[in-house]
């Protein structure tokens, strides 16, 4: 895939046509180059790793004017550096990714609770997420929408048998009284494009993130306080569930090397 013409939507669309997938981000009009060189988080990172874990090779134009194809076998040090080390090692002109068999009809959607139930929902989540399988991605968010209504949202994607996903998700569905539950078997692209409008080109917004080792009571308090502080502003306070067995065992299935990539926070629970 050539970054100059590549958006994440293109990766998903082309690969899904062949029953395949790789980790792409959560906004489909994101550019491939920056996404990949920055590490590449997505709704499938728990099962398949980050985008850099699926990068097989890349073509770079380096500062000496040379065009190089880098991989585990060819310029391995440079290949290590670009997998999350940023964009200062050359101009990337092409990426090759590992693809995985995938049924595009996935158990996915969102569960939404009134903001008044946030503490109950997040307290449950804090004691529940550590036991989830790598197939299940559940991303918590607290949002204030344009109409001023605030809510707590859990975004769900189960990259496996829908029946197993429904069983694993069942405890979360029993928490509180959700005002909406859209989790069902549906095309993966429904999830992959649902945030495109929120982050549309031209939207004037500010984003900042940090890493958390665990979903602790103190973190829940901080999230709630942030939402209260921004209650008069259209806002989104969200977390991506990162920690997985594959993320902890570097070099055994996803990464090419026993040496991890430059991304140093793989053992953290949330982004």
KEMARBA-375873 format. One line per field, with one value per residue (C-alpha): residue number from 1; z, x, y. Coordinates in nm, 4 decimals. Layout:
BEGIN
nr (NUM | ...) .
Z (Z | ...) .
X (X | ...) .
Y (Y | ...) .
end
This chain:
BEGIN
nr (1 | 2 | 3 | 4 | 5 | 6 | 7 | 8 | 9 | 10 | 11 | 12 | 13 | 14 | 15 | 16 | 17 | 18 | 19 | 20 | 21 | 22 | 23 | 24 | 25 | 26 | 27 | 28 | 29 | 30 | 31 | 32 | 33 | 34 | 35 | 36 | 37 | 38 | 39 | 40 | 41 | 42 | 43 | 44 | 45 | 46 | 47 | 48 | 49 | 50 | 51 | 52 | 53 | 54 | 55 | 56 | 57 | 58 | 59 | 60 | 61 | 62 | 63 | 64 | 65 | 66 | 67 | 68 | 69 | 70 | 71 | 72 | 73 | 74 | 75 | 76 | 77 | 78 | 79 | 80 | 81 | 82 | 83 | 84 | 85 | 86 | 87 | 88 | 89 | 90 | 91 | 92 | 93 | 94 | 95 | 96 | 97 | 98 | 99 | 100 | 101 | 102 | 103 | 104 | 105 | 106 | 107 | 108 | 109 | 110 | 111 | 112 | 113 | 114 | 115 | 116 | 117 | 118 | 119 | 120 | 121 | 122 | 123 | 124 | 125 | 126 | 127 | 128 | 129 | 130 | 131 | 132 | 133 | 134 | 135 | 136 | 137 | 138 | 139 | 140 | 141 | 142 | 143 | 144 | 145 | 146 | 147 | 148 | 149 | 150 | 151 | 152 | 153 | 154 | 155 | 156 | 157 | 158 | 159 | 160 | 161 | 162 | 163 | 164 | 165 | 166 | 167 | 168 | 169 | 170 | 171 | 172 | 173 | 174 | 175 | 176 | 177 | 178 | 179 | 180 | 181 | 182 | 183 | 184 | 185 | 186 | 187 | 188 | 189 | 190 | 191 | 192 | 193 | 194 | 195 | 196 | 197 | 198 | 199 | 200 | 201 | 202 | 203 | 204 | 205 | 206 | 207 | 208 | 209 | 210 | 211 | 212 | 213 | 214 | 215 | 216 | 217 | 218 | 219 | 220 | 221 | 222 | 223 | 224 | 225 | 226 | 227 | 228 | 229 | 230 | 231 | 232 | 233 | 234 | 235 | 236 | 237 | 238 | 239 | 240 | 241 | 242 | 243 | 244 | 245 | 246 | 247 | 248 | 249 | 250 | 251 | 252 | 253 | 254 | 255 | 256 | 257 | 258 | 259 | 260 | 261 | 262 | 263 | 264 | 265 | 266 | 267 | 268 | 269 | 270 | 271) .
Z (0.0000 | -0.0923 | 0.1860 | -0.0516 | -0.1778 | 0.1252 | 0.3897 | 0.6442 | 0.4714 | 0.1711 | 0.3762 | 0.5318 | 0.2113 | -0.0001 | 0.2558 | 0.3637 | 0.0022 | 0.0291 | 0.3771 | 0.5349 | 0.7762 | 0.9578 | 1.2420 | 1.1212 | 1.3273 | 1.4472 | 1.1972 | 0.8401 | 0.6752 | 0.8767 | 0.6617 | 0.6510 | 0.6871 | 1.0159 | 1.1623 | 1.0940 | 1.1849 | 1.5128 | 1.6175 | 1.5000 | 1.7513 | 1.6465 | 1.7462 | 1.6584 | 1.8376 | 2.1219 | 1.8862 | 1.6070 | 1.7657 | 1.6607 | 1.2994 | 1.3465 | 1.4669 | 1.1310 | 0.9199 | 0.7012 | 0.5060 | 0.4017 | 0.1217 | 0.2451 | 0.0893 | 0.3407 | 0.3928 | 0.1629 | -0.1258 | -0.1351 | -0.1848 | 0.0646 | 0.1265 | 0.4968 | 0.6719 | 0.9329 | 0.6829 | 0.5113 | 0.7180 | 1.0356 | 1.2602 | 1.0459 | 1.0291 | 1.4088 | 1.4336 | 1.2020 | 1.3826 | 1.6292 | 1.6422 | 1.4420 | 1.0965 | 1.1162 | 0.9598 | 0.6011 | 0.3740 | 0.3623 | 0.0150 | 0.0545 | 0.3306 | 0.3246 | 0.6006 | 0.7339 | 0.6810 | 0.8855 | 0.7899 | 0.9091 | 0.8789 | 0.8207 | 0.9956 | 1.3551 | 1.6898 | 1.7510 | 1.8451 | 2.1554 | 2.4932 | 2.6276 | 2.9821 | 3.1273 | 3.2771 | 3.6218 | 3.6029 | 3.5054 | 3.8412 | 3.8573 | 3.5004 | 3.5266 | 3.8673 | 3.7156 | 3.4111 | 3.6331 | 3.7887 | 3.4715 | 3.1855 | 3.3052 | 3.2462 | 2.8915 | 2.6026 | 2.3303 | 2.0937 | 2.2854 | 2.2561 | 2.4873 | 2.4789 | 2.7486 | 2.6726 | 2.8446 | 2.5998 | 2.5955 | 2.2734 | 2.0752 | 2.2473 | 2.5845 | 2.6928 | 2.8559 | 2.8607 | 2.9283 | 2.6264 | 2.5827 | 2.2260 | 2.1506 | 1.8838 | 1.9207 | 1.6648 | 1.6902 | 1.7106 | 1.7767 | 2.0140 | 2.2275 | 2.2152 | 2.3336 | 2.6270 | 2.7250 | 2.6994 | 2.8996 | 3.2440 | 3.1148 | 2.9660 | 3.3089 | 3.4716 | 3.5477 | 3.3028 | 2.9543 | 2.7522 | 2.4263 | 2.3169 | 1.9504 | 1.9852 | 1.7222 | 1.4321 | 1.1650 | 0.8984 | 1.0458 | 0.8389 | 1.0402 | 1.3379 | 1.1302 | 0.9877 | 1.2747 | 1.4122 | 1.0770 | 1.1299 | 1.4837 | 1.3563 | 1.0141 | 0.8265 | 0.9294 | 1.2831 | 1.5192 | 1.8105 | 2.0564 | 2.1570 | 2.4282 | 2.5653 | 2.8315 | 2.9341 | 3.2369 | 3.3836 | 3.5303 | 3.5374 | 3.9011 | 4.1155 | 4.0936 | 3.7126 | 3.7179 | 3.9382 | 3.6985 | 3.3984 | 3.5698 | 3.6792 | 3.3232 | 3.1891 | 3.4510 | 3.3654 | 2.9986 | 3.0524 | 2.8452 | 2.5578 | 2.2992 | 2.4291 | 2.4361 | 2.7143 | 2.5965 | 2.6610 | 2.4314 | 2.5952 | 2.5119 | 2.7432 | 2.5929 | 2.6170 | 2.2770 | 2.3744 | 2.6787 | 2.5053 | 2.2565 | 1.9725 | 2.0023 | 1.7183 | 1.6233 | 1.6263 | 1.3990 | 1.6627 | 2.0194 | 2.0754 | 2.1062 | 1.8803 | 2.0048 | 2.1619 | 2.5296 | 2.6933 | 2.5705 | 2.9215 | 3.0044 | 3.0308 | 2.8612 | 2.6204) .
X (0.0000 | 0.1380 | 0.0918 | 0.0492 | -0.2760 | -0.3624 | -0.6270 | -0.7206 | -1.0558 | -0.8644 | -0.6839 | -1.0054 | -1.2072 | -0.9487 | -0.8617 | -1.2195 | -1.3132 | -1.0830 | -1.1900 | -0.8790 | -0.7974 | -0.5146 | -0.5198 | -0.6395 | -0.7429 | -1.0807 | -1.1290 | -1.1311 | -1.0031 | -0.6783 | -0.3649 | -0.1801 | 0.1713 | 0.1411 | -0.0847 | 0.1633 | 0.4836 | 0.3266 | 0.2460 | -0.1111 | -0.3886 | -0.7209 | -1.0174 | -0.8333 | -0.5054 | -0.5906 | -0.6060 | -0.3672 | -0.1383 | -0.0697 | -0.0198 | 0.3579 | 0.3301 | 0.1742 | 0.4188 | 0.6162 | 0.8236 | 0.8375 | 0.9957 | 1.1819 | 1.3703 | 1.6461 | 1.8409 | 2.1216 | 1.8739 | 1.8670 | 1.5463 | 1.5507 | 1.3179 | 1.3434 | 1.2254 | 1.3380 | 1.5925 | 1.6908 | 1.8141 | 1.6634 | 1.7804 | 1.6014 | 1.2954 | 1.2958 | 1.3128 | 1.0238 | 0.7840 | 0.6696 | 0.9754 | 0.8179 | 0.8710 | 1.2296 | 1.4070 | 1.3046 | 1.0102 | 0.7902 | 0.6505 | 0.5039 | 0.3993 | 0.3430 | 0.1231 | 0.0474 | -0.3205 | -0.5378 | -0.8454 | -1.1504 | -1.5288 | -1.6429 | -1.9741 | -1.8657 | -2.0400 | -1.9993 | -2.1634 | -2.1988 | -2.3715 | -2.4733 | -2.5706 | -2.6834 | -2.3942 | -2.5489 | -2.4593 | -2.0977 | -1.9484 | -2.1355 | -2.0418 | -1.6762 | -1.6328 | -1.7584 | -1.5361 | -1.2320 | -1.2735 | -1.3851 | -1.1554 | -0.8444 | -1.0103 | -1.1292 | -1.0145 | -0.7965 | -1.0937 | -1.2924 | -1.2256 | -1.4311 | -1.3350 | -1.4855 | -1.5756 | -1.7553 | -1.9031 | -2.0795 | -2.2771 | -2.3757 | -2.7153 | -2.5411 | -2.6369 | -2.3551 | -2.3284 | -2.0907 | -2.0310 | -1.8679 | -1.7602 | -1.7495 | -1.5856 | -1.5558 | -1.3145 | -1.4371 | -1.7489 | -2.0437 | -2.2036 | -1.8910 | -1.8780 | -2.2360 | -2.1613 | -1.8460 | -2.0175 | -2.3257 | -2.1998 | -2.1452 | -2.4932 | -2.6409 | -2.4789 | -2.7121 | -2.9857 | -2.8469 | -3.0390 | -2.9194 | -2.7521 | -2.6568 | -2.4285 | -2.5230 | -2.3696 | -2.2977 | -2.0476 | -1.7108 | -1.7105 | -2.0049 | -1.7703 | -1.4732 | -1.6588 | -1.8871 | -1.6487 | -1.5665 | -1.8212 | -1.7039 | -1.3491 | -1.4385 | -1.1911 | -1.2391 | -1.3579 | -1.1722 | -1.0727 | -0.7939 | -0.6807 | -0.4441 | -0.3714 | -0.1786 | -0.1177 | -0.2543 | -0.1247 | -0.4609 | -0.8205 | -0.8112 | -1.0629 | -0.8328 | -0.8419 | -1.2206 | -1.2349 | -1.0047 | -1.2184 | -1.5376 | -1.3832 | -1.2671 | -1.6164 | -1.7671 | -1.5115 | -1.6041 | -1.9790 | -2.0506 | -1.8303 | -1.8726 | -1.6125 | -1.4953 | -1.2961 | -1.2076 | -0.9836 | -0.8467 | -0.8033 | -0.4472 | -0.3172 | -0.3257 | -0.1349 | 0.0184 | 0.1239 | 0.3070 | 0.4854 | 0.6947 | 0.8478 | 0.6228 | 0.3774 | 0.3396 | 0.6737 | 0.9527 | 1.2215 | 1.2648 | 1.3605 | 1.0429 | 0.9682 | 1.0281 | 0.6806 | 0.7549 | 0.4111 | 0.2683 | 0.2022 | -0.0201 | -0.3904 | -0.5270 | -0.4409) .
Y (0.0000 | 0.3425 | 0.6030 | 0.8944 | 0.7433 | 0.5350 | 0.5852 | 0.3221 | 0.2745 | 0.1466 | -0.1184 | -0.2453 | -0.2364 | -0.4178 | -0.6839 | -0.7605 | -0.8325 | -1.1339 | -1.2442 | -1.0943 | -0.8135 | -0.6391 | -0.3875 | -0.0473 | 0.2533 | 0.3758 | 0.6625 | 0.5406 | 0.8603 | 0.8494 | 0.8386 | 0.5078 | 0.6526 | 0.8375 | 0.5701 | 0.2916 | 0.4734 | 0.5822 | 0.2261 | 0.1856 | 0.1196 | -0.0264 | -0.2372 | -0.5586 | -0.4878 | -0.7248 | -1.0232 | -0.9299 | -0.6739 | -0.3165 | -0.2122 | -0.2255 | -0.5853 | -0.6685 | -0.4707 | -0.7117 | -0.4585 | -0.0947 | 0.1042 | 0.4126 | 0.6995 | 0.7735 | 1.0953 | 0.9781 | 0.9606 | 0.5828 | 0.3846 | 0.0994 | -0.1923 | -0.2700 | -0.5855 | -0.8378 | -0.9694 | -0.6452 | -0.3481 | -0.4996 | -0.2137 | 0.0424 | -0.1821 | -0.2016 | 0.1788 | 0.2603 | 0.0260 | 0.2888 | 0.5092 | 0.7899 | 0.9356 | 1.0642 | 0.7674 | 0.8281 | 0.8963 | 0.5858 | 0.5207 | 0.1730 | -0.0702 | -0.4449 | -0.5896 | -0.9344 | -1.0220 | -1.2577 | -1.4647 | -1.2737 | -1.2893 | -0.9333 | -1.0049 | -0.9502 | -0.9249 | -0.5526 | -0.2241 | -0.0085 | -0.0121 | 0.3307 | 0.4255 | 0.7611 | 0.9546 | 0.9094 | 0.5406 | 0.6044 | 0.5121 | 0.1815 | 0.0923 | 0.1904 | 0.0251 | -0.2987 | -0.2567 | -0.2027 | -0.5452 | -0.7221 | -0.6261 | -0.8128 | -1.1491 | -1.0800 | -1.2952 | -1.1483 | -1.1791 | -0.9175 | -0.5449 | -0.3235 | 0.0448 | 0.2721 | 0.6319 | 0.9178 | 1.1615 | 1.4962 | 1.5206 | 1.8314 | 1.8403 | 1.8611 | 1.5087 | 1.3122 | 0.9343 | 0.6482 | 0.4250 | 0.0865 | 0.0138 | -0.3589 | -0.5739 | -0.9508 | -1.0982 | -1.4542 | -1.6728 | -1.4386 | -1.6892 | -1.6929 | -1.3142 | -1.2826 | -1.5101 | -1.3198 | -0.9814 | -1.0892 | -0.9703 | -0.6156 | -0.6026 | -0.6745 | -0.3703 | -0.0806 | 0.0118 | 0.0823 | 0.3381 | 0.1826 | -0.1411 | -0.1761 | -0.4790 | -0.7349 | -0.9259 | -0.6657 | -0.5689 | -0.4738 | -0.1525 | -0.0216 | 0.0085 | 0.1188 | 0.4195 | 0.5201 | 0.7843 | 0.9426 | 1.2193 | 1.2942 | 1.3394 | 1.4793 | 1.6940 | 2.0557 | 1.9771 | 2.2070 | 1.9879 | 1.9224 | 1.5746 | 1.4608 | 1.1168 | 0.9298 | 0.5698 | 0.3847 | 0.0596 | -0.0328 | 0.0823 | 0.1936 | 0.3861 | 0.6888 | 0.6724 | 0.6473 | 0.9593 | 1.1451 | 1.0494 | 1.1604 | 1.4894 | 1.5561 | 1.5013 | 1.7325 | 2.0015 | 1.9745 | 1.9435 | 2.2542 | 2.1371 | 1.8631 | 1.6204 | 1.2622 | 1.0985 | 0.7513 | 0.4547 | 0.1864 | -0.1511 | -0.2547 | -0.5221 | -0.8714 | -1.1938 | -1.1244 | -0.7744 | -0.9065 | -1.1926 | -0.9990 | -1.1940 | -1.5012 | -1.4787 | -1.1136 | -0.9381 | -1.0506 | -1.0063 | -1.1203 | -0.7562 | -0.5463 | -0.2522 | 0.1066 | 0.1107 | 0.0775 | 0.0737 | -0.2538 | -0.3849 | -0.0869 | -0.1578 | 0.1527 | 0.4296) .
end
